[in-house]
């Protein structure tokens, strides 16, 4: 599908590591593994804000028979050495511990969030706000802060992030009155419940959110069911955006008729339209190392967000190898588009995505293509 605008707006080449919050705090040379998966909202001046995940990695993670994990500790970075004989280093982003009864990993990078200001249409970068970068602030963020999603509810901006640590892999909440200065409110969803997208408006006086709990075990639907067992998009509600109760209604589930969405997770925060709540989400087709990620759309009922009003059977946005071709020397994944933000552009939706876990992509999607 061809769009009026579809380009990479921010890439690893655009990150100035001399201004990184890790500069001077880590005793090793680093590189930008990716600048991707940006949360997005509109600022008071009309410009767009991207909250870009920067994965800053060790240039040489393996030294003298050890692979080193990067860990934030009390304002500095610690390098934890692990003997190569104990780990699997096939993936450049992480290493897996060998043996044991469950999967345990550590990271060779640490992620932080970089505010990048765009013009109102997402065509160019206006400013990069290094002084306002968001870095770990607690032990439960020691492996980094990842994948922001920003919702505006009334006069408040709510930003969910994934915080990573040995303690838990949790969802955390930041709040702001202007999307410039952010306050960390703490953990709002516990271990491996992530891709939390807060609806941009209250429903019956409550905050609502999409969530995506993960696990290694799912129970089978009946053989003739229209649904496929596996990761799905669930719902939760809250009186204050801090304390969340899971909904008893199922949310968006994988269909048994296709493997293109065998796995799924939330993309952009649900936004109100005349037809209901528009939500963009990713479906993952099993293939290769991580699968093929594509963006799909669904419209949910305004007062009953567990009920689907309309949906697209075919992908709305697909991976775009032509966009990342100039960055091929930096690539370690392909076939991934991971949508993380949406804003109203008039006749079109401005959609922000991470492309190939590498760069930030802006796409203008005509509204006539949805619903």
Secondary structure, DSSP 8 states (H G I E B T S, - for coil): ---S-EEEEE-GGG--GGGSTTTTTSSS-EEEEEEEEEEEEE-TTS-EEEEEEEEEEETT-EETTEEEEEEEETTEEEEEEEEGGGEE--STTEEEE-SSSS--EEESEEEEEEEEEE-TTSSSEEEEEEEEEE---SGGGTTEEEEEEEEEETTEEEEEEEEE-SS-EEEEEEEESSSSS-EEEEEEE-TTEEEEEE-SS-BTTBEEEEEEE--S------TT-SB--S--BEEEEESSSSSEEE-SS--B--BTT-STTSEEEEEEEEEEETTEEEEEEEEEE--TTT-EEEEEEEEE-SS-TTSEEEE-SS-SB---HHHHGGGGGG-S--SBEEEEEEEE-SSEEEEEEEETTTEEEEEEEEGGG--
